[in-house]
Amino acid sequence: MNLNLLIDNLTSPALLFFALGVLAVRFKSDLEIPPSSSKFISLYLLFSIGFKGGQELAHSSFTIEIIWAILFGILISLLIPLYSFYILKKKLSIENSGAIAAAYGSVSAVTFVTAVSFLEVQNLDYSGHMVAVMALMEAPAIIVGVILIRFYCEDQENSPKIGKILTHSFTNGSVMLILGSLLIGLLANDQQAQGIKPFTTDIFKGFLAIFLLDMGIVSGRKLSDFFKSGWFTAVFAVAIPFINGCLVAVLSGLVTEDIGNRFIFAVLASSASYIAVPAAMKIAVPRANPGIYLPMALAVTFPFNITLGMPVYLSIIGPYL
């Protein structure tokens, strides 16, 4: 791996703000981002990414590569929870195994946003349709997780209902916003898009830094819960996402030659959902313990990906960098 690439990533302001948030918790500081502000920033980031993706899509022609990219993304989100579940089932309960498998098969919109910023630093572009791919990868893993829990659950009467979870997956706020913003960006002409460019583009990195500061604070608070779950979940939260990311970094070459798109695929495969999946599992599998899968995704996998994972995946795709 290119050492300069790793150093540049570790010294980026966004990542350092994340580290500041973790340190603030460890040193028992009263630093915090108000919940309302945190929610606004997360909505802004999703809106900005979706709108810019729609604009990119508006300037590109619909090709067979876009269809293959969507199918490849959905296939990833179906396969990862399948084998993850059977690995997890050896040590954990059916409910916890299904919830964790769904989290690691689904994607993290925040990790996607960070990956986009990482590509910008490397002066690499990605295609607008990857925003749609990311949004479409949310639901399949949740459905697979719920189906596996239903299949192995002894209490069939109280097992989660697929229809309700499917509806919830597609009406989840983050999915609705990013797909809606993608559509609006696709319909807006250049002059209309230029009018809001200062909001969608110029302040993006600043908001991302503040959001990652908040994520650092949240992660720091979750670490103590995670340490109680044992070594198995710790190893899983690093090893499986890393393997997923490396494999997809290579296999994505079958559907696209674009370095930025392949990098996004690798990051999505290695990420874990800590927004959409916990919200769905709270309804579907209340017996699953969020004190296990939330810290795994947020306090271990997310920091690993944005520090070490991303430079490794990009190096696999573009060894000449």
C-alpha positions in Angstrom: 0.0 0.0 0.0 1.2 3.5 -0.8 2.4 5.0 2.5 1.8 8.6 1.4 -1.9 7.7 0.7 -2.2 6.3 4.3 -0.5 9.3 5.9 -2.7 11.8 3.9 -5.8 10.0 5.1 -4.7 9.8 8.7 -4.0 13.6 8.7 -7.2 14.7 7.0 -9.2 17.3 9.0 -12.4 15.2 8.8 -10.7 12.1 10.3 -8.8 14.2 13.0 -12.2 15.7 14.1 -13.5 12.2 14.5 -10.5 11.4 16.7 -11.1 14.6 18.7 -14.6 13.4 19.4 -13.4 10.0 20.7 -10.7 11.8 22.9 -13.3 14.2 24.2 -15.3 11.3 25.6 -12.2 9.5 27.0 -11.2 12.7 28.8 -14.7 13.2 30.1 -15.2 16.5 28.3 -18.6 18.1 28.1 -18.1 18.7 24.4 -21.2 17.6 22.4 -23.2 18.4 19.3 -26.9 19.1 20.0 -29.1 16.3 18.7 -31.1 18.6 16.5 -27.9 20.0 14.9 -26.5 16.5 14.4 -29.7 15.4 12.7 -29.7 18.5 10.5 -26.1 18.0 9.4 -26.7 14.3 8.6 -29.8 15.3 6.5 -27.7 17.9 4.8 -24.9 15.5 3.9 -27.4 13.0 2.4 -29.2 15.8 0.5 -25.9 17.1 -0.9 -24.6 13.7 -2.0 -28.0 12.8 -3.6 -28.4 16.1 -5.4 -24.8 16.0 -6.8 -25.3 12.4 -7.8 -28.4 13.3 -9.7 -26.6 16.1 -11.5 -23.8 13.7 -12.5 -26.4 11.2 -13.7 -28.2 14.0 -15.8 -24.9 14.6 -17.7 -24.3 10.9 -18.4 -26.0 8.5 -20.7 -27.8 5.4 -19.4 -25.6 2.5 -20.2 -25.5 -1.3 -19.6 -22.7 -0.5 -17.0 -25.3 1.2 -14.8 -27.6 -1.8 -14.9 -24.6 -4.1 -14.1 -23.6 -1.8 -11.3 -27.0 -1.9 -9.7 -27.3 -5.7 -10.0 -23.8 -6.1 -8.6 -24.6 -3.9 -5.6 -27.8 -5.8 -4.8 -25.9 -9.1 -5.1 -23.3 -7.9 -2.6 -26.0 -6.9 -0.1 -27.7 -10.3 -0.5 -24.6 -12.5 -0.1 -22.8 -10.7 2.7 -25.6 -11.2 5.3 -26.0 -14.8 4.2 -22.5 -16.0 5.1 -22.1 -13.5 7.9 -25.1 -15.1 9.6 -23.7 -18.6 9.6 -20.4 -17.3 11.0 -22.1 -15.4 13.8 -24.6 -18.2 14.6 -21.7 -20.3 15.9 -21.2 -17.9 18.9 -24.3 -15.7 19.2 -28.1 -16.1 19.4 -30.2 -16.3 16.3 -31.7 -12.8 16.8 -28.3 -11.2 17.4 -26.8 -13.1 14.5 -29.5 -11.9 12.1 -29.3 -8.3 13.2 -25.5 -8.1 12.9 -25.6 -9.9 9.6 -28.2 -7.4 8.3 -26.1 -4.5 9.6 -22.9 -5.7 7.7 -24.8 -6.6 4.6 -26.5 -3.2 4.5 -24.5 0.0 3.9 -23.5 3.1 5.9 -24.5 6.3 4.2 -22.0 8.2 6.5 -19.2 5.9 5.3 -20.3 6.6 1.8 -20.1 10.3 2.4 -16.7 10.0 3.9 -15.6 7.9 0.9 -16.7 10.6 -1.5 -14.6 13.2 0.4 -11.7 10.8 0.3 -12.0 10.5 -3.5 -12.1 14.3 -3.8 -8.8 14.6 -1.9 -7.3 12.0 -4.3 -8.7 14.0 -7.3 -10.7 11.0 -8.4 -14.3 11.1 -9.6 -17.2 8.6 -9.3 -20.4 8.2 -11.3 -23.7 9.7 -10.1 -25.4 6.3 -10.4 -23.4 5.0 -7.5 -25.6 7.1 -5.2 -28.6 5.1 -6.4 -26.6 1.9 -6.0 -25.9 2.8 -2.4 -29.5 3.5 -1.6 -30.7 0.3 -3.2 -28.3 -1.7 -1.1 -30.0 -0.7 2.1 -33.1 -2.9 2.0 -32.0 -6.4 0.6 -29.6 -7.1 3.6 -32.3 -6.2 6.1 -34.8 -8.6 4.3 -32.2 -11.4 4.3 -31.5 -10.9 8.0 -35.2 -11.0 8.9 -35.8 -14.1 6.7 -32.9 -16.0 8.3 -34.2 -15.1 11.8 -37.7 -16.3 10.8 -36.3 -19.5 9.4 -34.4 -20.4 12.5 -36.6 -18.8 15.1 -38.5 -21.3 17.3 -41.2 -18.8 18.1 -42.8 -18.5 14.6 -45.9 -16.6 15.9 -43.9 -13.7 17.2 -41.3 -13.7 14.4 -41.0 -10.5 12.4 -43.3 -9.9 9.5 -41.5 -9.5 6.1 -44.0 -7.0 4.6 -43.8 -4.5 7.4 -40.0 -4.6 7.4 -39.8 -4.3 3.6 -42.0 -1.2 3.8 -40.0 0.3 6.6 -36.7 -0.4 4.7 -37.8 1.6 1.6 -39.5 4.4 3.6 -36.5 4.9 5.9 -35.7 8.6 6.1 -32.1 8.3 4.9 -33.2 6.2 1.9 -36.1 8.5 1.0 -33.9 11.6 1.2 -31.0 10.4 -0.8 -33.2 8.9 -3.6 -35.4 12.0 -3.6 -32.4 14.3 -3.8 -31.0 12.1 -6.6 -34.2 12.5 -8.6 -34.4 16.3 -8.0 -30.8 16.7 -9.0 -31.6 14.7 -12.1 -34.5 16.9 -13.1 -32.8 20.3 -12.3 -31.1 22.1 -15.1 -27.6 23.5 -14.9 -28.8 27.0 -14.1 -31.1 25.8 -11.3 -28.3 23.6 -9.8 -25.8 26.5 -10.0 -28.1 28.6 -7.8 -27.7 26.2 -4.8 -24.1 25.1 -5.5 -22.7 27.2 -2.5 -25.0 25.1 -0.3 -24.5 21.7 -1.9 -20.8 21.9 -2.6 -18.8 24.7 -1.0 -19.7 24.0 2.6 -19.8 20.2 2.3 -16.4 19.5 3.8 -17.0 21.7 6.8 -20.2 20.1 7.7 -18.6 16.6 7.2 -15.9 17.5 9.7 -18.4 18.6 12.3 -20.5 15.5 11.7 -17.5 13.2 12.1 -16.7 15.1 15.4 -20.2 14.1 16.5 -19.7 10.5 15.3 -16.4 10.4 17.3 -18.3 11.4 20.4 -21.0 8.8 19.8 -18.4 6.1 19.1 -16.5 7.0 22.2 -19.6 6.5 24.3 -20.4 3.1 22.7 -16.9 1.6 23.2 -17.5 0.6 26.8 -20.7 -1.4 25.7 -18.7 -3.0 23.0 -15.9 -4.2 25.2 -18.4 -6.2 27.2 -19.4 -8.4 24.2 -16.0 -10.3 24.0 -13.3 -11.0 21.5 -15.5 -12.7 18.8 -17.5 -9.6 17.9 -14.3 -7.5 17.9 -12.5 -9.8 15.4 -15.7 -10.0 13.3 -16.1 -6.2 13.2 -12.7 -5.8 11.7 -11.9 -9.0 9.8 -15.2 -9.6 7.9 -15.6 -6.0 6.6 -11.9 -5.9 5.6 -12.2 -9.1 3.7 -15.5 -7.9 2.1 -13.8 -4.7 1.0 -10.7 -6.3 -0.4 -12.7 -8.9 -2.4 -15.1 -6.4 -3.8 -12.2 -4.1 -4.7 -11.0 -6.9 -7.0 -14.4 -8.3 -8.2 -15.8 -4.9 -9.0 -13.5 -4.9 -12.0 -15.9 -7.3 -13.6 -18.6 -4.6 -13.9 -16.7 -1.4 -14.2 -13.2 -0.1 -15.0 -13.7 3.2 -13.2 -11.4 3.5 -10.2 -13.8 5.8 -8.3 -16.8 3.5 -8.8 -14.8 0.4 -7.8 -13.6 2.2 -4.7 -17.2 3.1 -3.8 -18.2 -0.5 -4.2 -15.4 -1.7 -1.9 -16.3 0.8 0.8 -20.0 -0.1 0.6 -19.2 -3.8 0.9 -17.0 -3.1 3.9 -19.3 -0.7 5.7 -22.0 -1.5 8.3 -25.3 0.2 8.8 -25.9 1.9 12.2 -28.9 4.0 11.1 -31.3 2.1 8.9 -30.7 -1.4 10.3 -31.1 -0.5 14.0 -34.3 1.3 13.2 -35.6 -1.7 11.3 -34.4 -4.3 13.9 -36.1 -2.3 16.7 -39.4 -3.1 15.0 -38.6 -6.5 13.6 -36.4 -8.2 16.2 -36.7 -6.4 19.6 -34.9 -9.3 21.3 -31.7 -8.5 19.3 -29.3 -6.5 21.5 -28.4 -3.1 20.0 -25.6 -2.9 22.6 -23.8 -5.5 20.5 -24.4 -4.6 16.8 -24.4 -0.8 17.2 -21.0 -0.5 18.8 -19.6 -3.1 16.3 -20.7 -1.0 13.4 -20.1 2.5 14.7 -17.2 2.2 17.2 -15.1 -0.4 15.4 -15.9 -0.9 11.7 -16.6 2.7 10.9 -13.3 4.0 12.4 -11.3 1.1 10.8 -12.7 1.8 7.4 -12.0 5.6 7.4 -8.5 5.2 8.8 -7.0 2.1 7.3 -9.6 0.4 5.1 -10.0 3.1 2.5 -6.3 3.5 1.6 -6.0 -0.3 1.4 -9.0 -0.6 -0.9 -7.8 2.2 -3.2 -4.4 0.7 -3.3 -5.8 -2.7 -4.4 -7.8 -1.0 -7.2 -5.1 1.4 -8.3 -1.7 0.0 -7.3 0.0 2.6 -9.4 -1.2 5.4 -7.0 
